[in-house]
Amino acid sequence: AAAAAAMKKMGAGSGKTEDAAASGRSDPAKAEAPTRKAGDLAGLLSDLKGKKTTVLGKSREDWKVFKRDENIEDQLEAHKKDKNRYTDKVAFLQRTELREHEYERQRKRGRR
Protein backbone atom coordinates (compact mmCIF):
# COMPACT_ATOMS: atom_id res chain seq x y z
CA ALA A 1 0.00 0.00 0.00
CA ALA A 2 2.86 2.39 0.81
CA ALA A 3 4.55 1.57 -2.50
CA ALA A 4 1.30 2.24 -4.38
CA ALA A 5 0.95 5.62 -2.62
CA ALA A 6 4.53 6.51 -3.53
CA MET A 7 3.89 5.50 -7.14
CA LYS A 8 0.78 7.69 -7.23
CA LYS A 9 2.76 10.68 -5.95
CA MET A 10 5.33 10.18 -8.70
CA GLY A 11 2.59 9.93 -11.31
CA ALA A 12 3.16 6.31 -12.18
CA GLY A 13 0.06 4.31 -12.85
CA SER A 14 -2.08 7.38 -13.50
CA GLY A 15 -2.48 6.51 -17.16
CA LYS A 16 -1.66 10.03 -18.39
CA THR A 17 1.47 9.04 -20.23
CA GLU A 18 -0.17 5.95 -21.69
CA ASP A 19 -3.15 7.97 -22.95
CA ALA A 20 -0.90 10.67 -24.43
CA ALA A 21 1.28 8.07 -26.15
CA ALA A 22 -1.78 6.31 -27.55
CA SER A 23 -3.23 9.54 -28.94
CA GLY A 24 0.11 10.56 -30.52
CA ARG A 25 0.48 13.66 -28.35
CA SER A 26 3.19 14.17 -25.82
CA ASP A 27 2.55 15.41 -22.32
CA PRO A 28 3.20 19.21 -22.37
CA ALA A 29 4.53 19.25 -18.81
CA LYS A 30 7.11 16.60 -19.66
CA ALA A 31 8.07 18.28 -22.94
CA GLU A 32 8.86 21.56 -21.19
CA ALA A 33 10.66 20.05 -18.22
CA PRO A 34 13.97 19.17 -19.95
CA THR A 35 14.36 22.59 -21.57
CA ARG A 36 13.43 24.37 -18.37
CA LYS A 37 15.89 22.24 -16.41
CA ALA A 38 18.61 22.73 -18.97
CA GLY A 39 18.07 26.48 -18.87
CA ASP A 40 18.08 26.47 -15.10
CA LEU A 41 21.25 24.40 -15.07
CA ALA A 42 22.95 26.72 -17.54
CA GLY A 43 22.02 29.70 -15.41
CA LEU A 44 23.19 27.93 -12.30
CA LEU A 45 26.49 26.97 -13.91
CA SER A 46 27.12 30.52 -15.11
CA ASP A 47 26.44 31.78 -11.59
CA LEU A 48 28.87 29.24 -10.15
CA LYS A 49 31.57 30.06 -12.68
CA GLY A 50 31.45 33.72 -11.76
CA LYS A 51 31.63 33.05 -8.02
CA LYS A 52 34.22 30.27 -8.04
CA THR A 53 37.27 31.21 -6.00
CA THR A 54 40.26 28.98 -5.53
CA VAL A 55 42.52 28.92 -2.50
CA LEU A 56 45.36 30.30 -4.59
CA GLY A 57 43.21 33.12 -5.94
CA LYS A 58 41.98 34.00 -2.47
CA SER A 59 45.54 34.02 -1.11
CA ARG A 60 46.65 36.26 -3.98
CA GLU A 61 43.85 38.73 -3.24
CA ASP A 62 44.58 38.64 0.50
CA TRP A 63 48.28 39.38 -0.17
CA LYS A 64 47.37 42.36 -2.37
CA VAL A 65 45.10 43.76 0.32
CA PHE A 66 47.75 43.21 3.00
CA LYS A 67 50.45 44.99 0.98
CA ARG A 68 48.13 47.91 0.35
CA ASP A 69 46.95 48.13 3.98
CA GLU A 70 50.47 47.95 5.43
CA ASN A 71 51.95 50.32 2.80
CA ILE A 72 54.83 47.95 2.06
CA GLU A 73 54.50 47.80 -1.73
CA ASP A 74 57.37 50.26 -2.26
CA GLN A 75 59.62 48.39 0.16
CA LEU A 76 58.93 45.10 -1.59
CA GLU A 77 59.68 46.60 -5.01
CA ALA A 78 62.95 48.10 -3.71
CA HIS A 79 63.97 44.77 -2.15
CA LYS A 80 63.13 42.92 -5.35
CA LYS A 81 65.51 45.20 -7.30
CA ASP A 82 68.20 45.09 -4.62
CA LYS A 83 71.46 43.49 -5.72
CA ASN A 84 72.17 42.05 -2.26
CA ARG A 85 69.50 39.37 -2.35
CA TYR A 86 70.28 36.02 -0.75
CA THR A 87 69.56 34.05 -3.92
CA ASP A 88 71.97 36.23 -5.92
CA LYS A 89 74.69 35.69 -3.34
CA VAL A 90 74.19 31.92 -3.34
CA ALA A 91 74.25 31.79 -7.16
CA PHE A 92 77.45 33.85 -7.22
CA LEU A 93 79.14 31.57 -4.68
CA GLN A 94 78.13 28.47 -6.66
CA ARG A 95 79.54 29.91 -9.89
CA THR A 96 82.76 30.89 -8.12
CA GLU A 97 83.16 27.45 -6.59
CA LEU A 98 82.63 25.81 -9.99
CA ARG A 99 85.26 28.05 -11.61
CA GLU A 100 87.77 27.30 -8.87
CA HIS A 101 87.12 23.58 -9.26
CA GLU A 102 87.61 23.77 -13.05
CA TYR A 103 90.79 25.81 -12.60
CA GLU A 104 92.22 23.24 -10.17
CA ARG A 105 91.38 20.37 -12.55
CA GLN A 106 93.10 22.11 -15.44
CA ARG A 107 96.16 22.85 -13.30
CA LYS A 108 96.44 19.23 -12.14
CA ARG A 109 96.11 17.93 -15.70
CA GLY A 110 98.83 20.35 -16.86
CA ARG A 111 101.37 18.80 -14.47
CA ARG A 112 101.11 15.35 -15.98
Secondary structure, 3 states (H helix, E strand, C coil): CHHHHHHHHHCCCCCHHHHHHHHCCCCHHHHHHHHHHHHHHHHHHHHHHHHCCCHHHHHHHHHHHHHHHHCCHHHHHHHHHCCCCHHHHHHHHHHHHHHHHHHHHHHHHHHC
